[in-house]
Amino acid sequence: MTVIVRDFRPSDAEAWTRVRRAAVPYLVSTPEQITHDLAHAHPGRHYRLLVAERDGEIIGTAQAGIAHDSTEPGRSSCTPHVLPDHTGHGAGSLLLSTAEEHLAQAGATVVHAWVLETPGSLEFARGRGYRPGRSAHFQHLDLANGVLPPLQAVPAGVELRPGSDFADDPRPLFDADAQVTLDEPSDIPVELDDYEDWLTTIWRHPTFDAALTTVVLVDGQVAAFSAAGTDGHRTYSSNMTGTLRAFRGRGLAKLAKNDSLHRARAAGCTDAYTANDTGNGPMLAINKWFGYTVCATEVRHARTLG
């Protein structure tokens, strides 16, 4: 009945995904995703995947890494997940302590972790020295049975294009993503400045769906976008929806997201998920307009190492 923690192996991908889907079903998780993330992680990230085994069964996972693209050195993250019916055996604690040791050796000074807002999860974090910060809502939309708002009329000078139209040159989308990311609420400030890394970790990521991503052009210039992710089957995720600063206040984010959701439903997706900071009133209002409902809340926690 002993729990052991070891490094992830490619043959663990299916079991890893099973744990992740059981612990956080509001995120798109696939075996291809986890192996891609490990194989293509930036060297400065010191990315490490861990699994917890009990009686030969993988019952928990953790991913740990340095925020190499943060403007504040020493920031890192780690979030352990344990199968709901296997908690209480020490797997989460062992995963977390192993990850913290790895991060400290890699130069981390602060560890951030997302914690589900449940009594057990919050107590686990508090008991290990983590302190709560901002929170975010997971939201769900039933694409199969729900009613989407009708497609909106596209204003003069505005054009909607699928992300796949930028396959030959995605650089304009990178530039837009970099600008929007600067304004995204976060405890770890991030600056996207590595185009090649973005191509590998975002554009070519197995869960990114360029065909269902909608890009809004205003007079030929990228003004807004709604980036889509899928599990390749029935689950759709809004990875990022944003408007560049010069074009805000014109309803372009809503226009992009509505178009993307309609195409996702037409492609056979049945469930849509998204997540927003609880203080991000504009996006929460947009998602409520679409019919999303809050299905869970996470709280960002942090612990100073040393």
VENWO-V208939 format. One record per helix or strand of 3 or more residues. SS is the DSSP state (H for helix, E for strand). FROM is the first residue (numbers start at 1). LEN is the number of residues. If there is no record, write none. Layout:
# VENWO-V208939
SS/FROM/LEN, SS/FROM/LEN
This chain:
# VENWO-V208939
E/3/5, H/10/14, H/31/9, H/43/3, E/48/7, E/57/10, E/75/8, H/84/3, H/91/15, E/110/7, H/119/9, E/131/12, E/158/5, H/163/4, H/171/12, H/195/9, E/214/5, E/221/10, E/235/9, H/245/3, H/252/15, E/271/7, H/281/10, E/293/12
